[in-house]
Amino acid sequence: MIVTVFRTRINPGVQDEYGPIAKRMSELARTIPGYISHKGFVADDGERVTIVEFETEEALHQWRIDPEHAKAKRRGVETFFSEFKFQICSVIRERMWTSRAARGA
């Protein structure tokens, strides 16, 4: 599995324009074969973090080269983001646990 961690800060005054594009990218990502999931979070200091999971590097590559996504990335740099950082990580190990109560058992 490949995990991308995308951290951004949004320029003041662009949220209304950014929101619909972010929503569209969320919809578009789901159409990429090999896409697993993504979630976004906003920290108290305004930093945004989006975590995206893909099955393979090829799936991530297809997302990276998607023309609509490429256009949105350009807009991000030109208009929306005051800063960004992304990290592409290969999952070495994964472990998960769910309590019996949470499972409804």
N, C-alpha and C positions, 0 to 999 in steps of 0.2 A: 504494500500500500504506500502511496505517496501522499504526504500531507503538506499543504501550502498554508503558511501563516502570513496573512497580509495585514499590516498595521498602517493606519493612516491617521492624519489629522485633516479636517475639512476647513477650508477657508471660510471666514465669516461671510454670511449673506448668500451662500450658494446652496443651502440645504434644500430649498424648494425645487431647484433645478436638478440637484444630485439624486434626490429620492427616487423619482421615476426611472432613472437610468440604472441605479443600483437594483431596483426591483426587476427590471428587464434582464439584467445580467444574472440575477438569481434564477429566473425562469430559463434563460438560455443555458446556463451551466447544467441544469438538470437534463438537457437533451443530449449531452455529450456521452457517447458510449464509454463506459468505464467510470463515470461519475458515481460517487457513493453518497456524499452528503456535504452540507456546509452549514455553518452557524456564524452569526455575527454578534458581537458584544460591543458596548460602549462603556469605557471606564469613566470614573468620576471626573478625571481631568480632561475628558473629551476625546481621548485616543480611541479609535475604533479598531477592533481586531476581528478579522474574518478567518475562520479555519475551514479549509476545503479539503476533502478527501477524494482521491482518485484511486482506482484499482492499479493502474500502471503509469509509468512515465509516458507511454504513448498517449494515454487518455489525457494526461496533463498537457502534452504537446498539442493535441487537437484543440483543447481549450485555449491554449496560448495563441494559436494561429487563426482562430475563428475570426473572420473579418469584422463582425459586429463587436466582438470583445476587443479587438485591436483598436477600433475606433473609440470605444469607451475608455480604454487605457490612455489614449492620446488626450482625450478630453480631461481625464483625471489630472494629468500632468499640467496641461495648459490652463485649466480652470478651477478644478475642485480641490486638489490637495495642496496643503502647505508643506506637507512632507509625507513620505511613505517608505515602507521597508517591507520586503517580502523574503521569506525563507522557504526553501523547498527541502523537505525532509523525507527520508526513506525510513519507514517504520521497521525497527529491528525486532521489537517484541511488543506484543499487545496483551493486556490482561484486563479482564472485566469481572465485576462481581455485582450481584443484585441481591438485596436482602430478601428473605422469605416473605416478609410483610409487603415489600414493594411488588413482589411477584404475585401477591394475592393468594399465597398458599396457606 
